[in-house]
Amino acid sequence: MNHPDPSRGPVAPPPHAPAQQHPGQQYPVQRYPVQQYPVQQYPGPHGRPGSGEPQPWTRPGWGLVPVVLGTLVALVGALALPWVEQESMYGWSVLIGRAVEEGVLSDKWGHHVFQAYFQWAGLGLIALHAVYYLAWTAGGVRGKKSAKLILSTSGRSVERGRLGPMRAMMAVASLLLTVGHAIATYRGVFEDFDALSSGVYVTLGGLVLITVGGAIGPRLGTPTGRPQS
């Protein structure tokens, strides 16, 4: 029988030998493989699940219908029908300019303003009016940049899913523009209602339709979990 030689020191256990258990020694912790689960992705406030693609804040709504109709009516009234007696908008501006040159009207700043309004400014304002409200009702407010461009605000209420404040603001703005056109036309014919022709009333009727469409507005975008509006 072989005895261990004390001079050689402690004998190393053979490979793969089970470790000796001493009193009070804790048992080795058995480790289990951690099961990996796929990370569940949730949609943001304006996004589709898992896509990361932002959804537009607004979509085309029923307000687009009266805005399109009003735009066509206003352009027909401004371009194809007489405004003052039998004169078109541009024709009346020519008469004002001629009256100023001949001394019939005084050469003051107001007459030049009316001449510019009937010559090009009035039609330009009508066109801009229509473009902004077509963009608004067609769902053009898709994010912060387009909100600042169309609404001149950050559009925070639209981002939060509330269209009411912007509908009211756009309706009031359109109404003020319509009243401004009426006042400019009335002053431009020297406050003579009898001189006004069908083009004025048709154009104002078209602007009223645009105002109604602006009040109806677009629909909200529909992120997951939020009802359509």
LOTORVO-356074 format. One record per residue (C-alpha): x, y, z; residue number from 0. Coordinates in nm, 3 decimals, m for minus. Layout:
<nodes>
<node x="X" y="Y" z="Z" num="NUM"/>
...
</nodes>
This chain:
<nodes>
<node x="0.000" y="0.000" z="0.000" num="0"/>
<node x="0.147" y="0.331" z="m0.103" num="1"/>
<node x="0.145" y="0.614" z="0.147" num="2"/>
<node x="0.165" y="0.975" z="0.044" num="3"/>
<node x="0.503" y="1.128" z="0.082" num="4"/>
<node x="0.479" y="1.428" z="0.319" num="5"/>
<node x="0.773" y="1.592" z="0.149" num="6"/>
<node x="0.579" y="1.627" z="m0.179" num="7"/>
<node x="0.305" y="1.848" z="m0.032" num="8"/>
<node x="m0.069" y="1.800" z="m0.077" num="9"/>
<node x="m0.176" y="1.560" z="m0.341" num="10"/>
<node x="m0.374" y="1.725" z="m0.625" num="11"/>
<node x="m0.709" y="1.565" z="m0.695" num="12"/>
<node x="m0.740" y="1.385" z="m1.025" num="13"/>
<node x="m0.900" y="1.569" z="m1.315" num="14"/>
<node x="m1.279" y="1.586" z="m1.317" num="15"/>
<node x="m1.291" y="1.466" z="m0.960" num="16"/>
<node x="m1.593" y="1.590" z="m0.763" num="17"/>
<node x="m1.509" y="1.859" z="m0.513" num="18"/>
<node x="m1.517" y="1.752" z="m0.151" num="19"/>
<node x="m1.797" y="1.895" z="0.051" num="20"/>
<node x="m1.702" y="2.039" z="0.387" num="21"/>
<node x="m1.941" y="2.118" z="0.665" num="22"/>
<node x="m2.099" y="2.458" z="0.625" num="23"/>
<node x="m1.995" y="2.482" z="0.263" num="24"/>
<node x="m2.273" y="2.607" z="0.035" num="25"/>
<node x="m2.383" y="2.394" z="m0.253" num="26"/>
<node x="m2.291" y="2.521" z="m0.597" num="27"/>
<node x="m2.566" y="2.722" z="m0.757" num="28"/>
<node x="m2.706" y="2.551" z="m1.058" num="29"/>
<node x="m2.737" y="2.799" z="m1.346" num="30"/>
<node x="m3.012" y="2.767" z="m1.604" num="31"/>
<node x="m2.990" y="2.920" z="m1.948" num="32"/>
<node x="m3.176" y="3.250" z="m1.971" num="33"/>
<node x="m3.454" y="3.232" z="m2.226" num="34"/>
<node x="m3.452" y="3.524" z="m2.466" num="35"/>
<node x="m3.788" y="3.676" z="m2.554" num="36"/>
<node x="m3.836" y="3.909" z="m2.850" num="37"/>
<node x="m3.870" y="4.272" z="m2.745" num="38"/>
<node x="m4.227" y="4.386" z="m2.790" num="39"/>
<node x="m4.247" y="4.714" z="m2.975" num="40"/>
<node x="m4.519" y="4.964" z="m2.900" num="41"/>
<node x="m4.635" y="5.235" z="m3.134" num="42"/>
<node x="m4.553" y="5.594" z="m3.056" num="43"/>
<node x="m4.817" y="5.864" z="m3.039" num="44"/>
<node x="m4.831" y="5.882" z="m3.420" num="45"/>
<node x="m4.680" y="5.560" z="m3.549" num="46"/>
<node x="m4.760" y="5.209" z="m3.657" num="47"/>
<node x="m4.657" y="4.919" z="m3.433" num="48"/>
<node x="m4.303" y="4.809" z="m3.495" num="49"/>
<node x="m4.251" y="5.024" z="m3.801" num="50"/>
<node x="m4.112" y="5.338" z="m3.640" num="51"/>
<node x="m4.273" y="5.533" z="m3.922" num="52"/>
<node x="m4.459" y="5.845" z="m3.801" num="53"/>
<node x="m4.822" y="5.880" z="m3.896" num="54"/>
<node x="m4.958" y="6.212" z="m4.028" num="55"/>
<node x="m5.147" y="6.424" z="m3.777" num="56"/>
<node x="m5.444" y="6.479" z="m4.010" num="57"/>
<node x="m5.614" y="6.310" z="m4.304" num="58"/>
<node x="m5.850" y="6.445" z="m4.570" num="59"/>
<node x="m6.190" y="6.524" z="m4.424" num="60"/>
<node x="m6.537" y="6.627" z="m4.536" num="61"/>
<node x="m6.433" y="6.991" z="m4.514" num="62"/>
<node x="m6.242" y="6.942" z="m4.838" num="63"/>
<node x="m6.569" y="6.921" z="m5.036" num="64"/>
<node x="m6.701" y="7.275" z="m4.963" num="65"/>
<node x="m6.350" y="7.418" z="m4.993" num="66"/>
<node x="m6.304" y="7.275" z="m5.344" num="67"/>
<node x="m6.652" y="7.388" z="m5.444" num="68"/>
<node x="m6.600" y="7.732" z="m5.291" num="69"/>
<node x="m6.266" y="7.773" z="m5.468" num="70"/>
<node x="m6.423" y="7.701" z="m5.806" num="71"/>
<node x="m6.715" y="7.936" z="m5.736" num="72"/>
<node x="m6.488" y="8.218" z="m5.617" num="73"/>
<node x="m6.260" y="8.190" z="m5.920" num="74"/>
<node x="m6.555" y="8.191" z="m6.160" num="75"/>
<node x="m6.692" y="8.502" z="m5.989" num="76"/>
<node x="m6.356" y="8.678" z="m5.992" num="77"/>
<node x="m6.249" y="8.589" z="m6.346" num="78"/>
<node x="m6.558" y="8.526" z="m6.556" num="79"/>
<node x="m6.829" y="8.758" z="m6.423" num="80"/>
<node x="m6.858" y="9.138" z="m6.410" num="81"/>
<node x="m6.782" y="9.305" z="m6.079" num="82"/>
<node x="m6.873" y="9.671" z="m6.116" num="83"/>
<node x="m7.157" y="9.750" z="m6.355" num="84"/>
<node x="m7.037" y="9.561" z="m6.664" num="85"/>
<node x="m6.665" y="9.578" z="m6.584" num="86"/>
<node x="m6.449" y="9.291" z="m6.462" num="87"/>
<node x="m6.213" y="9.330" z="m6.168" num="88"/>
<node x="m5.926" y="9.424" z="m6.394" num="89"/>
<node x="m6.144" y="9.651" z="m6.607" num="90"/>
<node x="m6.254" y="9.845" z="m6.299" num="91"/>
<node x="m5.892" y="9.891" z="m6.191" num="92"/>
<node x="m5.818" y="10.041" z="m6.534" num="93"/>
<node x="m6.107" y="10.286" z="m6.492" num="94"/>
<node x="m5.983" y="10.392" z="m6.147" num="95"/>
<node x="m5.632" y="10.450" z="m6.283" num="96"/>
<node x="m5.766" y="10.652" z="m6.573" num="97"/>
<node x="m5.981" y="10.864" z="m6.343" num="98"/>
<node x="m5.678" y="10.942" z="m6.126" num="99"/>
<node x="m5.470" y="11.037" z="m6.430" num="100"/>
<node x="m5.744" y="11.266" z="m6.563" num="101"/>
<node x="m5.795" y="11.433" z="m6.227" num="102"/>
<node x="m6.146" y="11.300" z="m6.175" num="103"/>
<node x="m6.019" y="11.127" z="m5.861" num="104"/>
<node x="m5.756" y="11.280" z="m5.635" num="105"/>
<node x="m5.410" y="11.129" z="m5.655" num="106"/>
<node x="m5.411" y="10.997" z="m5.301" num="107"/>
<node x="m5.280" y="10.674" z="m5.155" num="108"/>
<node x="m5.622" y="10.513" z="m5.105" num="109"/>
<node x="m5.714" y="10.522" z="m5.472" num="110"/>
<node x="m5.390" y="10.348" z="m5.566" num="111"/>
<node x="m5.467" y="10.077" z="m5.309" num="112"/>
<node x="m5.810" y="10.016" z="m5.459" num="113"/>
<node x="m5.660" y="10.010" z="m5.807" num="114"/>
<node x="m5.405" y="9.747" z="m5.697" num="115"/>
<node x="m5.678" y="9.544" z="m5.525" num="116"/>
<node x="m5.895" y="9.519" z="m5.834" num="117"/>
<node x="m5.598" y="9.475" z="m6.066" num="118"/>
<node x="m5.411" y="9.188" z="m5.898" num="119"/>
<node x="m5.413" y="9.193" z="m5.516" num="120"/>
<node x="m5.774" y="9.082" z="m5.473" num="121"/>
<node x="m5.734" y="8.783" z="m5.702" num="122"/>
<node x="m5.402" y="8.694" z="m5.539" num="123"/>
<node x="m5.558" y="8.700" z="m5.192" num="124"/>
<node x="m5.845" y="8.482" z="m5.309" num="125"/>
<node x="m5.597" y="8.230" z="m5.453" num="126"/>
<node x="m5.387" y="8.221" z="m5.134" num="127"/>
<node x="m5.704" y="8.189" z="m4.927" num="128"/>
<node x="m5.808" y="7.886" z="m5.131" num="129"/>
<node x="m5.462" y="7.723" z="m5.128" num="130"/>
<node x="m5.426" y="7.738" z="m4.749" num="131"/>
<node x="m5.771" y="7.595" z="m4.688" num="132"/>
<node x="m5.727" y="7.323" z="m4.947" num="133"/>
<node x="m5.407" y="7.222" z="m4.768" num="134"/>
<node x="m5.580" y="7.233" z="m4.427" num="135"/>
<node x="m5.881" y="7.022" z="m4.521" num="136"/>
<node x="m5.684" y="6.779" z="m4.741" num="137"/>
<node x="m5.478" y="6.661" z="m4.442" num="138"/>
<node x="m5.176" y="6.875" z="m4.514" num="139"/>
<node x="m5.091" y="6.913" z="m4.144" num="140"/>
<node x="m4.868" y="6.607" z="m4.115" num="141"/>
<node x="m4.627" y="6.725" z="m3.848" num="142"/>
<node x="m4.475" y="7.028" z="m3.677" num="143"/>
<node x="m4.324" y="7.183" z="m3.990" num="144"/>
<node x="m4.643" y="7.167" z="m4.193" num="145"/>
<node x="m4.843" y="7.288" z="m3.891" num="146"/>
<node x="m4.630" y="7.602" z="m3.871" num="147"/>
<node x="m4.663" y="7.656" z="m4.245" num="148"/>
<node x="m5.040" y="7.607" z="m4.270" num="149"/>
<node x="m5.164" y="7.701" z="m3.922" num="150"/>
<node x="m4.888" y="7.945" z="m3.821" num="151"/>
<node x="m4.876" y="7.759" z="m3.487" num="152"/>
<node x="m4.701" y="7.454" z="m3.349" num="153"/>
<node x="m5.024" y="7.254" z="m3.385" num="154"/>
<node x="m4.986" y="7.105" z="m3.038" num="155"/>
<node x="m5.360" y="7.052" z="m2.997" num="156"/>
<node x="m5.372" y="6.860" z="m3.326" num="157"/>
<node x="m5.077" y="6.649" z="m3.215" num="158"/>
<node x="m5.269" y="6.563" z="m2.899" num="159"/>
<node x="m5.573" y="6.459" z="m3.100" num="160"/>
<node x="m5.785" y="6.774" z="m3.062" num="161"/>
<node x="m5.900" y="6.944" z="m3.382" num="162"/>
<node x="m6.158" y="7.176" z="m3.226" num="163"/>
<node x="m5.930" y="7.474" z="m3.150" num="164"/>
<node x="m5.773" y="7.473" z="m3.497" num="165"/>
<node x="m6.111" y="7.433" z="m3.667" num="166"/>
<node x="m6.238" y="7.739" z="m3.483" num="167"/>
<node x="m5.923" y="7.938" z="m3.559" num="168"/>
<node x="m5.932" y="7.858" z="m3.931" num="169"/>
<node x="m6.304" y="7.938" z="m3.954" num="170"/>
<node x="m6.258" y="8.278" z="m3.786" num="171"/>
<node x="m5.956" y="8.361" z="m4.004" num="172"/>
<node x="m6.148" y="8.276" z="m4.321" num="173"/>
<node x="m6.448" y="8.479" z="m4.208" num="174"/>
<node x="m6.227" y="8.783" z="m4.144" num="175"/>
<node x="m6.069" y="8.749" z="m4.489" num="176"/>
<node x="m6.414" y="8.728" z="m4.647" num="177"/>
<node x="m6.529" y="9.040" z="m4.463" num="178"/>
<node x="m6.208" y="9.214" z="m4.573" num="179"/>
<node x="m6.285" y="9.139" z="m4.937" num="180"/>
<node x="m6.638" y="9.274" z="m4.894" num="181"/>
<node x="m6.516" y="9.598" z="m4.734" num="182"/>
<node x="m6.243" y="9.650" z="m4.996" num="183"/>
<node x="m6.493" y="9.599" z="m5.278" num="184"/>
<node x="m6.751" y="9.829" z="m5.118" num="185"/>
<node x="m6.497" y="10.106" z="m5.066" num="186"/>
<node x="m6.350" y="10.045" z="m5.411" num="187"/>
<node x="m6.683" y="10.131" z="m5.578" num="188"/>
<node x="m6.709" y="10.441" z="m5.358" num="189"/>
<node x="m6.980" y="10.288" z="m5.137" num="190"/>
<node x="m7.228" y="10.251" z="m5.420" num="191"/>
<node x="m7.410" y="9.918" z="m5.377" num="192"/>
<node x="m7.602" y="9.968" z="m5.698" num="193"/>
<node x="m7.279" y="9.955" z="m5.896" num="194"/>
<node x="m7.194" y="9.603" z="m5.774" num="195"/>
<node x="m7.253" y="9.320" z="m6.020" num="196"/>
<node x="m7.295" y="8.944" z="m5.994" num="197"/>
<node x="m6.922" y="8.866" z="m5.981" num="198"/>
<node x="m6.888" y="9.024" z="m5.637" num="199"/>
<node x="m7.169" y="8.820" z="m5.484" num="200"/>
<node x="m7.062" y="8.495" z="m5.648" num="201"/>
<node x="m6.704" y="8.545" z="m5.527" num="202"/>
<node x="m6.815" y="8.621" z="m5.172" num="203"/>
<node x="m7.042" y="8.316" z="m5.181" num="204"/>
<node x="m6.744" y="8.101" z="m5.276" num="205"/>
<node x="m6.541" y="8.244" z="m4.987" num="206"/>
<node x="m6.827" y="8.163" z="m4.748" num="207"/>
<node x="m6.816" y="7.801" z="m4.868" num="208"/>
<node x="m6.441" y="7.796" z="m4.803" num="209"/>
<node x="m6.510" y="7.925" z="m4.451" num="210"/>
<node x="m6.759" y="7.644" z="m4.390" num="211"/>
<node x="m6.507" y="7.389" z="m4.513" num="212"/>
<node x="m6.238" y="7.535" z="m4.289" num="213"/>
<node x="m6.470" y="7.497" z="m3.989" num="214"/>
<node x="m6.536" y="7.132" z="m4.075" num="215"/>
<node x="m6.166" y="7.074" z="m4.133" num="216"/>
<node x="m5.978" y="6.748" z="m4.185" num="217"/>
<node x="m5.991" y="6.426" z="m3.987" num="218"/>
<node x="m5.734" y="6.319" z="m3.735" num="219"/>
<node x="m5.471" y="6.064" z="m3.820" num="220"/>
<node x="m5.553" y="5.730" z="m3.655" num="221"/>
<node x="m5.266" y="5.585" z="m3.453" num="222"/>
<node x="m5.332" y="5.245" z="m3.297" num="223"/>
<node x="m5.548" y="5.270" z="m2.991" num="224"/>
<node x="m5.711" y="5.601" z="m3.077" num="225"/>
<node x="m6.056" y="5.613" z="m3.234" num="226"/>
<node x="m6.111" y="5.778" z="m3.566" num="227"/>
<node x="m6.256" y="6.127" z="m3.572" num="228"/>
</nodes>
